[in-house]
């Protein structure tokens, strides 16, 4: 299992911009499906996830 996690971390680090864009799109979808009720929490979660994928938030 740790080999898989190492590969996932390497991939995320090498493709930070694409990962950040995917996280942003996922956050937008969740926001739409919840009718914007949890917009602030979703944004915070996306931001935290983006910071953990390498260089950080590349999209905004």
N, C-alpha and C positions, 0 to 999 in steps of 0.2 A: 504494500500500500504506500509506503514512503517513497518508492521509486516513482509511482504515479504522481504523487504530490510534488515531487521535485521537478518532474517534467511539466506539470501544470504551471508551477511557479516560473520556470524558465520560459515557457510559452508566453505567459502573461507579461513577463519582463521584456521580451523581445517584440511583442505586439501590443504595447501599452495603449497606443492611440485607438486601435481597433477594439480592444477590450473596453476602454472607456466609452467609446461610442455605443457598444452593445449594452453596457450598463445604463447609459443615458436613455436609450430606446426602451429598455425594459422598465425603467422608472416611469417613463411617459405612459407606457401601456398600463401599468398598475394604477397610475394616477387617473387615467381615463376610466378604468373599470371601477374605481372606487368613487367616481364622481368628484374628485378633487378634495374629498373629505380629509385625507391624510397627506396632503401635499407637502407640508413642512417635514414630516417624518420620512417620507419617501425621498425627498431631496437630501436629507441628512444621511440616510442609508446609502444612497448612490454615491455621495461624496466620500463617505468612509470607505466604501468598497473600491472606489477609484484610487484613493490614496494607498491602498494596500496592494495594488497591482503593478507597482513599479514607480515611475516618475510622478505619478499622481494625475490629477485631473487635467487631461490634455484637450478636452473638448471645449470648455468654457473659456 
